[in-house]
Amino acid sequence: MDRMTALTVFRTVADLGSFAAAARQLGLSPAAVSKNINELEAHLSTRLIHRTTRRMSLTEAGTLYFERVSRVLDDLEEAEGTLLAGQDYPNGTLRVSAPMTVTLVSLSNAIPRFLHCYPDLTLDLNLDDRRVNLIEEGFDVALRGSDNLEDSSLIARKLKTMDHVLCGAPSYFEKYGWPEHPQDLTRHNCIQFSLSGHATKWSFRRDNKTENVAIRGRYRVSSSIAVRDALRAGFGLSLIPHMYVADDLAKGRLCAALESWKPNETALYAVYPSRRYVDSKVRVFLDFLVEELSRKSDAKPEVSGP
């Protein structure tokens, strides 16, 4: 017995007071209607409907069962209607985890515009550089920067490739000189972003040759904003996403070094639990991320060093 079909048949028969009328409304044969009622009564070990050749009526148990089944089916229809409406129009609460720096630099000023487009949507944005567990912590989407995104059951959509630049303040270069080769960095104070996959080893490519440099420094920190502040203060050199320091480079507060070498780059992904039945609120947010991040230019600075 298909329980949902049997319940729907029973409710329709009770509503219309007729097996034949229920069969016509449901597009079933009278025999199929009778079969569903018989199987439901056998399952419950209870007679629900009195039947004669002229009329039918609900038993006392059938009346009580009809009231409860009607409430359950009404609630189910309302729940399905809400979900189906949500598939077409974003609503409810969207929980997102995102790294602080990339959000503040590239997204936060555009989020009010995004929410203005969807007045029934609420955004709960958690800025945290740690790698959250989407399922256990109840997030719909997480943004992750990674050189090599690990295999998992999550779906990953690549949003952007973030080019990196080696840079420092003019005051630092005046005091300690310019590196002319990646291996020269072993003699410099290198500020390390501790959450990076290349926190202790930086790679540079040129002419099909790769130089891996084990860097050293007196400052490790888990915030790219803190790395940028240390760079501005002339404390050392660092390899940092270009988009975080583009304005500093353009205005001469920082200068790029080893520009003939291609340094590490990091891909930014949006990860979410399922490719199937993606909620409309997730879908429109992913589209917003792609559109907004595509606006950000990684144009090279005019001010640079040797």
FIBA-90491 format. One line per 4 residues: for each residue z, x, y of N, C-alpha, C. Coordinates in steps of 0.05 Angstrom, whole numbers, always signed. Each point is the difference from the previous one (the first is absolute). Example, Ala and Ser with C-alpha at 12.3 -4.5 7.8 and 13.67 -1.06 7.14 Angstrom:
<sites>
+156,+264,-114,+0,-18,+24,+0,+18,+24  -14,-7,+21,+1,+16,+24,+14,-15,+22
</sites>
This chain:
<sites>
+0,+17,-24,+0,-17,+24,+0,+17,+25  -18,-6,+18,+1,+13,+27,+20,-16,+17  +23,+13,+5,+22,-14,+13,-8,-11,+27  -14,+16,+17,-7,-10,+27,-19,-23,-2
-19,+1,-18,-19,-22,-3,+15,-26,-9  +18,+4,-19,+15,-23,-10,+17,-13,+22  +13,+17,+16,+17,-10,+22,-17,-15,+21  -24,+11,+6,-17,-12,+19,-11,-27,-10
-6,-1,-26,-10,-25,-12,+23,-21,+1  +24,+8,-8,+23,-19,+0,+5,-11,+28  +0,+17,+20,+5,-9,+27,-22,-19,+9  -25,+6,-6,-22,-17,+9,+1,-27,-14
+6,-1,-26,+3,-25,-15,+22,-17,+12  +23,+14,+6,+23,-15,+12,-7,-10,+28  -14,+16,+15,-7,-9,+28,-19,-24,-1  -20,+1,-18,-20,-21,+0,+7,-23,-18
+19,+4,-18,+8,-21,-18,-21,-7,-21  -17,+19,-6,-22,-5,-18,-11,+25,-12  -3,+0,-27,-12,+23,-13,-30,+3,+8  -14,-23,+1,-28,+1,+6,-5,+10,+29
+16,-10,+18,-3,+8,+28,+6,+30,+4  +20,+9,-15,+7,+29,+2,-23,+16,-12  -12,-9,-21,-23,+15,-12,-23,+2,+19  -6,-22,+14,-22,+0,+20,+6,+20,+23
+25,-1,+10,+7,+17,+23,+0,+29,-8  +8,+7,-24,+2,+28,-8,-25,+10,-13  -20,-18,-5,-24,+9,-13,+3,+6,-29  +19,-14,-13,+6,+4,-29,-8,-25,-15
-2,+3,-26,-4,-24,-17,+26,-14,-4  +1,-26,-5,+25,-14,-6,+14,+12,-24  -15,+10,-19,+13,+13,-24,+15,+25,+9  -12,+16,+18,+13,+24,+9,+26,-6,+16
-1,-21,+15,+25,-9,+15,+21,-7,-20  -6,-16,-20,+19,-8,-20,+11,+24,-15  -18,+18,-7,+9,+24,-14,+20,+17,+16  -5,+3,+25,+19,+15,+17,+27,-13,+2
+0,-27,+3,+25,-14,+2,+15,+2,-27  -14,-3,-22,+13,+2,-26,+12,+27,-5  -15,+21,+7,+10,+27,-4,+24,+6,+18  +0,-11,+25,+22,+4,+18,+25,-13,-11
-3,-25,-10,+23,-14,-11,+10,+14,-25  -18,+10,-16,+9,+15,-24,+15,+25,+7  -10,+14,+21,+13,+24,+9,+29,-6,+10  +3,-23,+14,+26,-7,+11,+18,-16,-20
-13,-8,-22,+14,-17,-19,+11,-26,+13  -15,-10,+19,+8,-23,+16,-24,-17,+7  +3,-27,-3,-21,-17,+8,+1,-4,+30  -22,+5,+13,-2,-2,+30,-13,-26,+9
-18,-11,-16,-15,-24,+8,+0,-21,-22  +7,-24,+8,-3,-23,-18,-29,-9,+1  -13,-4,-23,-28,-8,-1,-3,-26,-15  -15,-18,+10,-9,-24,-15,-30,-2,+4
-12,-19,-13,-29,-4,+3,-7,-10,+28  +19,-11,+15,-6,-12,+26,+10,+17,+23  +23,+14,-4,+11,+14,+23,+16,+25,-9  +8,+16,+19,+17,+23,-5,+22,+1,+21
+22,+13,-7,+22,+4,+19,+16,+24,-8  +13,+12,+19,+16,+24,-5,+27,-8,-12  +8,+15,-19,+27,-3,-11,+20,+10,+21  +26,-4,-5,+20,+11,+18,-2,+30,+2
-3,+13,-23,-4,+29,+0,-26,+8,+14  -20,-17,-4,-26,+6,+13,+1,-2,+30  +16,-19,+10,+3,-3,+29,+14,+24,+12  +22,+9,-13,+14,+24,+9,-18,+24,-1
-15,+3,-22,-17,+23,-3,-23,+0,+21  -10,-24,+5,-22,-3,+20,+9,+10,+28  +25,-8,+7,+10,+8,+27,+2,+30,+2  +10,+13,-21,+4,+29,+1,-27,+15,-2
-17,-10,-18,-26,+13,-3,-16,-3,+26  +2,-22,+14,-15,-4,+25,+9,+20,+21  +27,+5,+1,+10,+19,+20,-10,+28,-7  +0,+7,-25,-9,+27,-9,-30,+3,+7
-16,-20,-7,-29,+3,+5,-6,+0,+30  +15,-16,+16,-4,+1,+29,+7,+27,+11  +22,+12,-9,+8,+27,+9,-21,+20,-8  -11,-2,-24,-20,+19,-9,-25,-2,+17
-9,-25,+6,-23,-4,+17,+4,+12,+28  +24,-4,+10,+6,+11,+27,+0,+30,+0  +12,+12,-22,+0,+29,-2,-28,+11,-2  -17,-12,-17,-27,+9,-3,-16,-3,+26
+5,-22,+14,-14,-5,+25,+8,+21,+21  +26,+8,+0,+8,+21,+19,-13,+27,-6  -1,+6,-26,-12,+26,-8,-30,+0,+5  -13,-22,-6,-29,-1,+5,-6,+1,+30
+17,-13,+16,-4,+2,+29,+4,+28,+10  +20,+14,-12,+5,+28,+7,-23,+18,-6  -15,-7,-21,-23,+17,-7,-22,-2,+21  -1,-22,+14,-20,-3,+21,+10,+8,+27
+26,-4,+6,+10,+6,+26,+26,+15,-3  +3,+24,+12,+24,+16,-3,+24,-13,+11  +22,-1,-16,+25,-11,+10,+23,+12,-16  +24,-5,+9,+23,+11,-14,+7,+28,+11
+16,+14,-16,+10,+27,+8,-15,+21,-15  -10,+20,+14,-14,+23,-11,+19,+24,+3  +8,+12,-23,+18,+23,+1,-16,+25,-5  +1,+18,+19,-16,+25,+0,+18,+24,+3
-4,+21,-16,+13,+26,+4,-21,+19,+10  +6,+16,+21,-19,+18,+11,+14,+25,+11  -14,+23,-2,+12,+25,+13,+3,-4,+30  +21,+11,+11,+6,-5,+28,-21,+12,+18
-7,+25,-3,-18,+13,+20,-27,-13,+1  -13,-4,-23,-27,-11,+1,+1,-28,+11  +21,-15,-4,+3,-27,+11,+3,+1,+30  +18,+17,+10,+5,+1,+29,-25,+11,+15
-14,+20,-13,-22,+12,+14,-25,-18,-1  -5,-14,-22,-26,-13,-4,+1,-30,-3  +23,-12,-5,+0,-28,-7,+18,-18,+17  +23,+10,+7,+20,-18,+11,-9,-15,+26
-16,+13,+16,-9,-13,+25,-20,-23,-6  -12,+0,-24,-19,-20,-6,+12,-23,-17  +24,+3,-10,+12,-20,-17,+4,-27,+14  +10,+0,+25,+2,-26,+14,-26,-15,+1
-22,+14,+4,-27,-13,+1,-6,-11,-27  +7,+14,-22,-5,-10,-27,+16,-25,-5  +26,+0,+8,+16,-24,-5,-8,-24,+18  -11,+7,+23,-9,-22,+18,-23,-16,-14
-15,+14,-17,-23,-13,-13,+10,-19,-23  +24,+4,-9,+10,-16,-23,+28,-10,+7  +2,-22,+15,+26,-9,+10,+19,-10,-22  -10,-5,-24,+18,-9,-22,+9,+23,-17
-6,+24,+8,+7,+24,-16,+22,+15,+14  +20,+9,-16,+22,+17,+9,-2,+27,-13  +1,+21,+15,-2,+28,-11,+28,+13,+0  +8,+8,-23,+25,+16,-3,-9,+29,-7
+0,+17,+21,-11,+27,-3,+23,+20,-1  +1,+14,-22,+21,+20,-5,-12,+28,+3  +9,+14,+21,-10,+27,+5,+17,+20,-14  -11,+13,-20,+16,+18,-17,-20,+19,-14
+5,+26,+4,-18,+20,-12,+4,+3,-30  +21,-11,-11,+4,+3,-29,-20,-18,-15  -4,+6,-25,-18,-15,-17,+15,-23,-14  -5,-24,+9,+15,-23,-9,-11,-10,-27
+16,-15,-14,-9,-14,-25,-8,-29,+9  -25,-5,+1,-9,-26,+10,+12,-24,-15  -1,+2,-27,+8,-22,-16,+30,-5,+2  +16,+22,-4,+29,-3,+0,+11,-7,+27
-13,+9,+22,+10,-5,+27,-14,-23,+14  -19,-13,-13,-11,-24,+10,-20,+3,+23  -14,+22,+0,-20,+4,+21,-28,-10,-9  -15,-11,+19,-27,-9,-7,-20,+22,+2
+4,+19,+19,-18,+22,+5,+16,+24,+9  -10,+24,-8,+12,+25,+10,-22,+18,+8  +4,+15,+22,-19,+21,+8,+11,+26,-10  -18,+16,-12,+8,+26,-11,-21,+21,+7
+10,+23,+10,-17,+23,+4,+3,+18,-24  -23,+8,-12,+2,+17,-24,-25,+17,-3  +5,+25,-10,-23,+17,-7,-12,-8,-27  +17,-12,-17,-8,-8,-26,+17,-23,-9
-9,-25,+4,+15,-23,-6,+3,-3,-30  +26,-2,-9,+5,+0,-29,-10,-26,-12  -7,+2,-26,-8,-24,-15,+24,-19,-2  -6,-26,+3,+22,-20,-3,-13,-27,-4
+16,-20,-3,-10,-27,-3,-7,-13,+27  +5,+15,+22,-6,-11,+26,-29,+4,+7  -10,-18,+17,-27,+3,+10,+1,+15,+26  -18,+20,+3,+0,+17,+24,-27,-4,+15
+1,-5,+26,-23,-2,+17,+1,+23,+20  -20,+17,+0,+0,+22,+18,-7,-10,+28  +16,+8,+19,-3,-10,+28,-12,+21,+18  +7,+26,-5,-8,+20,+19,+5,+28,-12
-17,+19,+7,+6,+28,-6,+10,+13,+25  +24,+11,-2,+13,+12,+24,-5,+30,+0  -17,+10,+17,-4,+28,+3,+25,+13,+12  +5,+25,-8,+22,+15,+11,-9,+22,+18
+17,+9,+17,-6,+22,+19,+24,+19,+0  -5,+26,+0,+21,+20,+3,+2,+4,+30  +24,-3,+11,+3,+2,+29,+28,+9,+8  +2,+7,+25,+26,+9,+12,-2,-2,+30
+22,+4,+14,+0,-1,+29,-11,+27,+11  -12,-1,+24,-9,+25,+13,+22,+21,+2  +24,-9,+5,+23,+19,+3,+5,+15,-26  -4,-14,-23,+4,+13,-26,-21,+22,-4
-26,-7,+6,-21,+20,-5,+3,+24,+20  +9,-6,+24,+4,+23,+19,+21,+19,-11  +20,-10,-13,+22,+17,-9,-6,+13,-27  -13,-15,-18,-3,+10,-28,-29,+6,-8
-19,-7,+17,-28,+6,-6,-13,-22,-17  -27,+3,-2,-16,-20,-15,-5,+10,-29  +2,-17,-20,-8,+8,-27,-31,+1,-1  -10,+20,-12,-30,+3,-2,-9,-7,-28
+18,-1,-19,-7,-6,-28,+24,-16,-11  -6,-19,-19,+22,-16,-11,+24,+17,-10  -6,+23,-12,+23,+16,-10,+18,+11,+22  -10,+0,+25,+16,+9,+22,+24,-19,+4
-2,-25,-11,+22,-19,+4,+26,+8,-13  -2,+19,-19,+24,+9,-13,+19,+15,+19  -12,+8,+23,+16,+14,+20,+9,-18,+24  -6,-26,-3,+7,-19,+21,+22,-19,-9
+13,-12,+20,+20,-20,-6,-14,-27,-3  -1,-10,-24,-16,-25,-6,+19,-23,-3  -4,-21,+15,+16,-24,-1,-11,-17,-23  +18,-8,-18,-8,-14,-24,+7,-30,+0
-19,-16,-6,+5,-29,-4,+8,-3,-29  +25,-5,-5,+11,+2,-27,-10,-21,-20  -10,-23,+10,-10,-21,-18,-29,+4,-8  -13,+20,+11,-28,+5,-7,-3,+12,-27
-22,-5,-13,-6,+12,-26,-6,+30,+2  -4,+10,+25,-6,+28,+4,+20,+11,+21  +26,-6,-4,+20,+8,+19,+4,+30,+0  -3,+13,-23,+6,+29,-1,-25,+17,-4
-23,-13,-4,-25,+15,-4,-23,-15,+14  -12,+14,+18,-22,-11,+15,-27,+12,-10  -20,-17,-1,-26,+9,-10,-21,-2,+23  -18,+20,+0,-22,+1,+20,-26,+7,-15
-22,-13,+8,-25,+5,-13,-21,+9,+21  -17,+19,-9,-23,+9,+17,-20,+14,-18  -25,-7,+3,-22,+13,-15,+6,-1,-30  +8,-23,-11,+6,-4,-28,+23,+18,-10
+16,+9,+18,+23,+16,-8,+25,-14,+10  +21,+0,-18,+25,-13,+7,+22,+21,+2  +16,-2,+21,+23,+17,+4,+25,-17,-2  +17,+6,-19,+26,-14,-3,+22,+18,+11
+15,-10,+19,+20,+16,+14,+28,-12,-5  +17,+17,-12,+28,-9,-3,+14,+5,+26  +6,-21,+15,+10,+3,+27,+31,+0,+0  +10,+12,+21,+29,+1,+4,+7,-9,+28
+24,-9,+4,+9,-8,+26,+29,-8,+0  +11,-4,+24,+28,-5,+3,+6,-30,+4  -21,-17,-2,+4,-28,+6,-16,-17,-19  +14,-16,-17,-12,-20,-17,+10,-27,+9
-18,-19,+3,+9,-27,+10,-18,-21,-13  +12,-24,-4,-14,-22,-13,-13,-19,+19  -4,+8,+25,-13,-17,+20,-22,+16,+14  -25,-12,+0,-22,+14,+14,+5,-1,+30
+14,-19,+10,+6,-1,+29,+18,+24,+7  +19,+6,-18,+17,+23,+5,-15,+26,-2  -20,+1,-18,-18,+24,-1,-15,+3,+26  -10,-22,+10,-15,+1,+26,+18,+9,+23
+25,-10,+0,+18,+8,+21,+6,+30,-1  +3,+11,-24,+5,+29,-3,-24,+16,+8  -24,-10,-5,-24,+13,+9,-1,+1,+30  +5,-22,+12,-1,-1,+30,+21,+19,+12
+22,+4,-14,+21,+17,+10,-6,+30,-4  -23,+6,-13,-8,+27,-4,+16,+14,-22  +11,-16,-19,+17,+12,-21,-16,+13,-22  -24,-9,-5,-16,+12,-22,-27,-13,-2
-13,+5,-23,-26,-12,-6,+4,-21,-22  -19,-19,-1,+1,-19,-22,-27,-11,-5  -3,-10,-25,-24,-14,-9,+7,-30,+1  -13,-15,+18,+8,-27,+5,-25,-17,+3
+1,-26,-8,-24,-17,+4,-9,+0,+29  -26,+3,+3,-12,+3,+27,+7,-24,+18  +0,-24,-12,+5,-24,+15,+27,-1,+13  +20,+15,-11,+26,+1,+12,+2,+17,+25
-18,+19,+3,+1,+19,+22,-25,+1,+17  -18,-20,-4,-25,+0,+14,+4,+1,+30  +18,-15,+11,+5,+0,+29,+11,+27,+9  +18,+11,-16,+12,+26,+8,-22,+22,+0
-18,-1,-19,-21,+20,-1,-20,-4,+24  -6,-25,+6,-19,-5,+22,+11,+8,+27  +27,-2,+3,+12,+6,+26,+11,+28,+1  -3,+16,-22,+8,+28,+1,+29,+5,-6
+15,-21,-7,+28,+4,-7,+2,+15,-27  -20,-3,-17,-2,+14,-25,-28,+12,-2  -3,+21,-16,-26,+13,-4,-5,+2,-30  -25,-4,-8,-8,+2,-28,-6,+29,-7
+6,+8,-25,-5,+27,-10,-16,-2,-26  -13,+23,-7,-15,+2,-25,-20,-23,-3  -14,-7,+22,-18,-23,+0,-24,+4,-18  -7,+25,-7,-23,+4,-18,+7,-5,-29
+26,-5,-5,+9,-6,-27,+7,-30,-2  -6,-12,-23,+5,-28,-5,+27,-3,-14  +20,-11,+13,+27,-2,-13,+3,-25,-18  +23,-3,-10,+6,-24,-17,-7,-25,+15
-6,-21,-15,-2,-26,+11,+15,-20,-18  +7,-22,+11,+16,-20,-15,-13,-27,+2  -2,-14,-22,-11,-27,+0,+22,-20,+4  -5,-20,+16,+19,-21,+5,-9,-25,-16
+18,-10,-17,-6,-23,-17,+18,-24,+7  -11,-24,-5,+17,-23,-2,+2,-7,-29  +24,-3,-10,+4,-7,-28,+14,-28,-2  -8,-15,-20,+11,-27,-4,-1,-6,-30
+16,-20,-9,+4,-3,-28,-23,-10,-17  -18,-17,+11,-20,-12,-17,-27,-3,+14  -21,+5,-15,-27,-5,+10,-8,-29,-3  +12,-14,-19,-6,-28,-6,+17,-18,+17
-11,-21,+11,+15,-20,+16,+14,+14,+23  -14,+16,+15,+12,+13,+23,+6,-21,+21  +25,-2,+9,+8,-20,+19,-16,+4,+26  -5,-21,+14,-16,+2,+25,+14,+17,+21
+27,-1,+0,+14,+16,+20,-3,+30,-5  -2,+7,-26,-5,+28,-7,-28,+8,+7  -19,-18,-6,-28,+5,+5,-6,+5,+29  +11,-17,+18,-6,+3,+28,+13,+25,+12
+24,+7,-11,+13,+24,+9,-15,+25,-8  -11,+0,-24,-16,+23,-8,-25,+3,+17  -12,-23,+7,-24,+1,+17,+8,+11,+28  +23,-9,+10,+10,+10,+26,+4,+30,-1
+12,+11,-22,+5,+28,-2,-26,+16,+1  -20,-9,-15,-25,+14,-1,-13,+0,+27  +0,-23,+14,-13,-2,+26,+14,+17,+21  +27,-1,+0,+15,+13,+21,-1,+31,-4
+2,+9,-25,+0,+29,-5,-28,+12,+5  -21,-17,-3,-27,+10,+5,-4,+5,+30  +17,-13,+17,-3,+4,+29,+10,+28,+8  +18,+11,-16,+13,+25,+8,-19,+23,-4
-4,+16,+20,-19,+22,-2,+15,+26,-6  -12,+16,-17,+11,+26,-6,-17,+22,+14  -10,-7,+23,-17,+20,+14,+15,+25,+5  -14,+23,-2,+13,+26,+4,+6,+4,+29
+22,+15,+6,+9,+4,+27,-18,+19,+15  +0,-2,+26,-15,+18,+17,+14,+27,+3  +26,-1,+0,+16,+25,+4,+7,+11,-27  -6,+26,-4,+6,+12,-26,+3,+29,+4
+8,+13,-22,+4,+29,+1,-21,+14,-17  +4,+26,-5,-20,+15,-15,-3,-11,-28
</sites>
